[in-house]
Amino acid sequence: MELKTLNDLLVHQLKDLYGAEQQLLKAMPKMQAKITAKELQEAFTKHMEETQNQVKRLERVFQSLGIKPEAEKCKAMEGLLKEAEEFLTYDADKAVMDAGIIASAQRVEHYEIAGYGTACTYAKFLGHTEALNLLQETLSEEKKTDEKLSYIAETSINIKAENHK
């Protein structure tokens, strides 16, 4: 791939994010199937819906830039999800499994936050206002999801996992 301009790099980032979101949508049901805590189940359901909307939003970003939506296989997301799927095979207490799923999900969220943050920076610098607004909306959702997962872990799941000594 030839990248000559910052705009080329932005498009590359967007294709990576588009692929990452699609990979995540395929993996989330496997993770959700192992969750036992109701609050975590609800958070995953909400985030799956958000992720579907984020894919559509990325398509609008591509459209705003006048390019066809195209996904690149995101190797980083592939690795994060492979690790998460491996964790799901462990023989773990239910609360410990939920805590581990949160850890895996937060790794994914942090990767997405980094990717969307970078794309926002490029879009802002290049004056792509519509794309920037759409990307910032997704970045905000990713940050809120990370905060929600931390809250669930700290106020419930980690306590249950620790009490099963």
C-alpha positions in Angstrom: 0.0 0.0 0.0 1.3 3.4 -1.0 0.7 6.2 1.5 1.8 9.6 0.2 -0.4 12.0 2.1 -2.0 12.3 5.5 -5.3 11.8 3.8 -4.1 8.5 2.5 -3.1 7.6 6.1 -6.6 8.6 7.3 -8.3 6.4 4.8 -6.0 3.5 5.8 -6.9 4.1 9.4 -10.6 4.1 8.6 -10.4 0.9 6.6 -8.6 -0.7 9.6 -11.3 0.5 12.0 -14.0 -0.7 9.6 -12.5 -4.1 9.6 -11.9 -4.1 13.3 -15.5 -3.3 14.1 -16.8 -6.0 11.8 -14.4 -8.6 13.4 -15.7 -7.5 16.8 -19.3 -8.0 15.8 -18.5 -11.6 14.9 -16.7 -12.3 18.2 -19.0 -10.5 20.7 -21.7 -13.2 20.7 -19.1 -15.8 21.8 -18.0 -13.6 24.7 -21.6 -12.7 25.6 -22.6 -16.4 25.7 -20.2 -17.0 28.6 -21.3 -14.0 30.7 -23.3 -14.8 33.8 -23.7 -11.3 35.5 -26.9 -9.6 34.4 -25.4 -6.1 34.4 -22.5 -7.2 32.2 -24.9 -9.0 29.8 -26.9 -5.8 29.5 -23.7 -3.8 28.9 -22.6 -6.2 26.1 -26.0 -6.1 24.5 -25.9 -2.3 24.4 -22.4 -2.2 23.1 -23.2 -4.7 20.3 -26.0 -2.4 19.2 -23.6 0.5 19.4 -21.0 -1.4 17.4 -23.5 -2.1 14.6 -24.3 1.7 14.5 -20.5 2.4 14.5 -20.1 0.3 11.4 -22.9 2.3 9.8 -21.3 5.6 11.0 -18.0 4.6 9.5 -19.8 4.0 6.2 -21.1 7.6 6.5 -17.5 8.8 7.2 -16.3 7.1 4.0 -19.3 8.6 2.1 -18.4 12.1 3.5 -14.9 11.6 2.1 -16.3 10.5 -1.3 -14.8 7.0 -1.1 -16.3 3.5 -1.1 -16.4 1.8 2.3 -13.7 -0.9 2.4 -12.5 -3.0 5.2 -8.9 -4.1 5.8 -8.3 -7.1 8.1 -7.2 -5.6 11.4 -4.4 -7.8 12.7 -4.4 -6.1 16.1 -8.1 -6.8 16.6 -7.6 -10.3 15.3 -5.0 -10.8 18.0 -7.0 -9.3 20.8 -10.0 -11.4 19.8 -8.0 -14.6 19.5 -6.7 -14.0 23.1 -10.3 -13.4 24.3 -11.6 -16.6 22.6 -8.7 -18.6 24.2 -9.7 -17.2 27.6 -13.2 -18.4 27.1 -12.0 -22.0 27.0 -10.6 -21.8 30.5 -12.2 -23.6 33.4 -13.0 -20.6 35.5 -15.4 -19.7 38.2 -18.4 -17.8 36.8 -17.4 -14.5 38.4 -13.8 -15.0 37.4 -14.9 -15.6 33.8 -16.9 -12.4 33.9 -13.9 -10.5 35.2 -11.7 -12.0 32.5 -14.3 -11.1 29.8 -14.3 -7.5 31.1 -10.5 -7.5 30.8 -10.6 -8.7 27.2 -13.3 -6.3 26.3 -11.4 -3.4 27.8 -8.3 -4.3 25.8 -10.5 -4.1 22.7 -12.0 -0.7 23.8 -8.5 0.7 24.5 -7.4 -0.3 21.0 -10.5 1.3 19.5 -10.1 4.5 21.5 -6.5 4.8 20.2 -7.7 4.2 16.6 -10.6 6.6 16.7 -8.5 9.2 18.5 -5.9 9.1 15.8 -8.5 9.2 13.0 -10.1 12.2 14.7 -6.8 14.0 14.8 -6.2 13.4 11.1 -9.7 14.4 10.2 -9.5 17.6 12.2 -6.1 18.5 10.7 -7.4 17.9 7.2 -10.5 19.9 7.7 -12.9 17.0 7.2 -15.5 18.4 9.6 -18.3 15.9 8.9 -16.0 12.9 9.2 -14.6 14.4 12.4 -18.0 14.8 14.0 -19.0 11.3 13.2 -15.6 9.9 14.4 -15.9 11.9 17.7 -19.3 10.4 18.3 -17.9 6.9 18.1 -14.9 7.8 20.2 -17.2 9.1 22.9 -19.2 5.9 22.9 -16.0 3.8 23.1 -14.8 5.8 26.1 -18.2 5.5 27.8 -18.2 1.7 27.2 -14.7 1.5 28.8 -15.9 3.5 31.8 -19.0 1.4 32.2 -16.9 -1.8 32.1 -14.6 -0.4 34.7 -17.6 0.5 36.9 -19.1 -3.0 36.6 -15.8 -4.6 37.4 -15.0 -2.4 40.4 -18.5 -2.4 42.0 -19.6 -5.9 41.3 -17.7 -8.5 39.3 -14.2 -8.2 40.8 -15.7 -8.3 44.3 -17.6 -11.5 43.5 -14.5 -13.0 41.8 -12.4 -12.2 44.9 -15.0 -13.7 47.3 -14.7 -17.1 45.6 -11.3 -17.8 47.1 
